[in-house]
């Protein structure tokens, strides 16, 4: 990475973390997934950690992954997201998901993970090479006054995008979002350009979950990162986020 780009990345990430800190969220970035597992397992109201990021079920360390967590002033966990680098050289994302689908299925959503498959998006057949999977994105739901609607999501995603681009420079990055969030344009808030409908089909061809696949190419990412990060802009916006993060219910 050119020195200027590295400096821009550091400045952008530090600027975003300072802004979020002023809004009541302390951002921690790490690559020890045993530490991340401790954080996630302390949230009894959330669904279990996804196998792809669970060190007890997948090989993931500082060479192929990192996580971002946010904490409020009471030191409660109020945000998570994680990313993993996949080597899909000469393999399509469709082939990868066929083999490793167990690691992507939302825990407890299907009667038989062995007979549940993901299908739908055309991009499954064309995404290959160095590919990053972005998952575990969570913020507490608090309606129109909460951090999701007040602009925290794009800032948190931008931190991850900045680090991914500088660290791995992948060919593609993808994530899954529930149908109801996709319908609201969640991919745009997360920083993704493309959004395609998809479904997990269970053993009797029943739809066990409707997950849209959102994805972005290296060029898309480069274009997105060439623009200045969004800002929370107003003190009222920051105050609203701060008040919504003073206590947290992990459900959602």
N, C-alpha and C positions, 0 to 999 in steps of 0.2 A: 504494500500500500504506500503511495506517495506520502511524503511527510505532511504536506498541506492537508490531505484528506484525513490523516491520523489526527492532526491538530483540530480540524473541524469536528471530527467525531468526539474527541475528548471535550471540546467546548460545548457541543450540543448536549451530550449526556450530562455533564456537570450542571449546565443551565437548567435542564429539565428536572434533575433531582433537587436542585435548590428551590425551584418553583413548587414542586410537590411537597417538599419539606415545609415551606411556608404555608401550604394548605393543610398541613397536619399529617402528612404521610412520609415516614422515613423509609427510603428505598435501600434495600440490601441486595447485592448481586454476588452470587457464589457458584461454585462448581462441585461442591461436596454434596452428593445426593443422599448420603446418610443423614446429613444435617437437614436437608430438604424434607426427607421422609419423616423426621421428628416433628417438623413444623406442621406437615399435612396430617399426620396421625393425631395431632392435638386438636383437630377440628371434627368432632364427632357428628356434627350436623351435616357435613358435606359427604358427597359420594366418595368412595375410596380413591386413592391416588391411582392414576392411570398406569398400567403395567409398563408402558414405554419409559416412564420416568421413575419407576420404583426400583431402587437398587437391589431389592430382594428378588426381583423377577427379570431384570434386564441388566446388561453390562453397559453402564453409563458412568463416565467420569469427566475429568477436566479436558480430555482429548476430544470428546464428541458431544459435550453438552454443558449447559449452564442454566441457572434459574434466577428469577427476579422475585423478591418478596417485598411487600410493603407492610409497615407497622404503624399503628396510630400512637398517640402520646401515652396511652396506657400499655404500650408494648404488645397489643393484640395484633394478630395476623389479619390484615385487611385486603391483601392482594397477593396473588400468585400468578406466575406464568413460567414456562420452561421451554427450552428448545433442544433439539437433538439433531446432529449431523448424520445423514445416511449416505453411504456409498452405493449408489444405484448405477454404477458403470455397467453398461450393456444389459441393464435390467429396467423395465418400465415400473412406474409406481403401481400399476395394476398388478403386475407379477409380485411385487414386494408385498402389497396388502393381502394378496391371496395367501401367501406363506405366513405372514406375521400378523394376521388380522386380530388375533387374540390380544395383542398389545394395544390395539386402537379401539376396541369395542368398549363402550362405556360399561363399567362393572354393573352387573345385575340387571341388564336390559334385555337379555335373551335367554330362553330356556336351554339353549345348547350352543355355546360359542364355537364348538367344533364344526357346526353346520350352519354358521352364520357368515354371510359374505357381503361386502360392500360393492355397489354398482351404480352406474349412472353417468358420472362426468366423463366427457370426451377426453379431457386432459390426462386422465389416468394412463392412457396409452402413449402419451407424448412426453410426459415428465420423466426425466432420467438424468444421470450424471451425479453431481454433488447436490444433494437435496436436503433441505432442513424441514423438520416437522416442528410446528409451533403448537403447543398445547398447554393444558392446565390453566388457561386464562380465567381468572375469577376476581370479581369485585363484589362486595355485598350489595344486593338490590335495595335501593332506597327510593324508588320512584323518581319523580322529576327533580327532587332536591338532592338526589344522591350523586356519588362521584361519577357514575356511568354517564348521566345526562349532563353533567357539568364540565365535561371535557377531559376527564382524567384518562379515559381509555386510549385516545390517540397518543397522549404523551407517554404512557407506559409502554405501548406497542413500539413507539419510536425509539425508546431506549434499546429494546431488544433488536430492532432492525439495524440500528447503528452498530451495535456490537457484532451481530452476525455478519454484516457486510465487511467489517474490518478484520474479523477473525478468520472467516472461512470463505468469503466471496462465493457463495453457492450459485449454482445454475438456476435453482428454483427454491421456493419456500411454500409450504402449504399448511393448512389447518382445517379443522372441521368445526362448524357452528350449527346449532339447532335450527331447524326450519324457521321457527318463529323469530329468531334473531336475524337470520338471513333476510327475511322479508322486510325487516326494518333497516336494511343497509349496514349491518354490522361489519361486513368486510371493509367498507370504506373507513369506518372508525378504527379498525385494526390496521389499516394501511395497505390492504390488498386490492388489486385491480380486478381480479376475476372471481366470479362466484357461480358455481354450477350445482344444480340439484342432484342429490344422491340419496340412496336408502341402504340401510342394513336389512338384508333379507334372512329370516330365520329358517329353521329346518322344514317348515311347511310352506315356504315362500311367503310367509307373513312378514309385514314390515315391522321390525322390532324397534327401529329408530330412524327418523328422518334427519340426516346430517348433510348439510350442504358443504361442499368442498370449496374453500377459498384458496387462491394461490396467486403467486406473483413470480415473474421471471427476473433474471439478473438485471436486465435492462429496465424493467418496471421499477425494481428496487433502487437502481441508480437514479432514475428520474425522481422518485419520491424523496430520496435523501439529498437531492440537489436543492430542494426547497427548505426554507427555514422551518423549524419545528413550530407547531401551533403553540399558542400561549393561553393561559387561563384568563388573561387580559384584565379582569376587573377584581377589585377587592371583594365585591359582593359574591362573585363566583367562588373565590377562594374561601370566603367565610362559610358559604353553603356547603362546600366539600368538607371543611374542617368540622362543622357541626354534625355532619352525617357520619363522620368517622370516629366520633368520641366513644362509641361503643359499637360492638359488632355482633350480629347473629350469623353464624356460618352457613345457614341454610340458603341455598340458591346458587 
